[in-house]
Amino acid sequence: MINDASEPYMLAGEFEDIEELTERLGESIGARITIIGLKGVVLGDSDEDLATMENHGNRPEVIGALSGDITRSIRYSITLRCDMMYGAVSRNQ
């Protein structure tokens, strides 16, 4: 669903609209959504301010997704102060 919804924005290079898309989709499914560019830059996040977010390119699930895998990891979130499950998939999968 996220892939299909974000594809027109990505193909058109309309990255400024991705933030609103992640907020809308996150609210509709009741989950946090983050869309990340190929270089690890956060393009949109349903819960956090983009200006405060660091590059995600070194995160295990992002590395896996960029390699063509559907990945997930469970690790500690500094932001939320608890263990969270993270999943990632590339737009082409």
C-alpha positions in Angstrom: 0.0 0.0 0.0 2.8 2.4 0.9 4.7 1.5 -2.2 1.7 2.2 -4.4 0.8 5.4 -2.7 4.3 6.8 -2.8 5.3 5.8 -6.3 3.8 8.8 -8.1 5.6 11.2 -5.8 8.9 9.4 -6.1 8.7 9.1 -9.9 7.8 12.8 -10.3 10.5 13.9 -7.8 7.8 15.5 -5.6 9.6 14.8 -2.4 8.1 17.8 -0.5 4.7 16.0 -0.6 5.9 12.8 0.9 5.7 14.2 4.4 2.0 14.7 4.2 1.6 11.3 2.6 3.3 9.5 5.4 1.2 11.4 8.0 -2.0 10.4 6.2 -1.0 6.8 5.7 0.3 6.4 9.2 -2.9 7.6 10.7 -5.0 5.4 8.4 -3.1 2.2 9.4 -2.2 3.1 13.0 1.5 2.7 12.5 4.6 4.9 12.1 5.8 5.2 8.5 9.1 6.5 7.3 10.0 6.8 3.7 13.8 6.9 3.1 15.7 7.9 -0.1 18.4 5.7 -1.6 21.1 7.6 0.3 19.4 7.1 3.7 17.9 10.6 3.8 14.4 10.6 5.5 11.9 12.0 2.9 8.8 11.6 5.1 7.9 10.4 8.6 4.4 10.1 10.0 5.4 10.9 13.6 8.6 12.9 13.7 9.9 16.2 12.5 12.2 15.7 9.4 14.5 18.5 10.6 15.5 16.5 13.6 16.0 13.1 11.9 19.4 11.7 11.1 20.4 9.7 8.1 19.0 6.2 8.2 21.4 4.6 5.7 23.3 2.7 8.3 20.3 1.0 9.9 20.3 -2.8 9.4 16.8 -3.0 7.9 17.6 -0.2 5.5 20.8 -1.8 4.4 18.9 -5.0 3.8 16.2 -3.3 1.8 18.7 -1.5 -0.4 20.3 -4.9 -1.1 16.9 -6.2 -2.4 15.7 -8.0 0.7 12.6 -7.5 2.8 14.1 -7.0 6.2 13.2 -6.5 9.8 15.1 -6.0 13.0 14.3 -5.5 16.7 16.4 -2.9 18.4 16.2 -0.2 21.0 14.7 3.1 20.0 16.4 6.1 21.6 13.4 8.3 20.6 10.8 6.0 22.2 13.1 4.5 24.9 12.0 0.9 24.3 12.6 -2.0 21.9 10.8 -1.7 18.6 10.4 -3.8 15.5 11.6 -2.1 12.3 10.8 -3.4 8.8 12.0 -2.2 5.4 11.4 -3.0 1.8 12.6 -1.3 -1.3 10.1 0.4 -3.6 10.9 -2.1 -6.3 9.8 -5.1 -4.4 
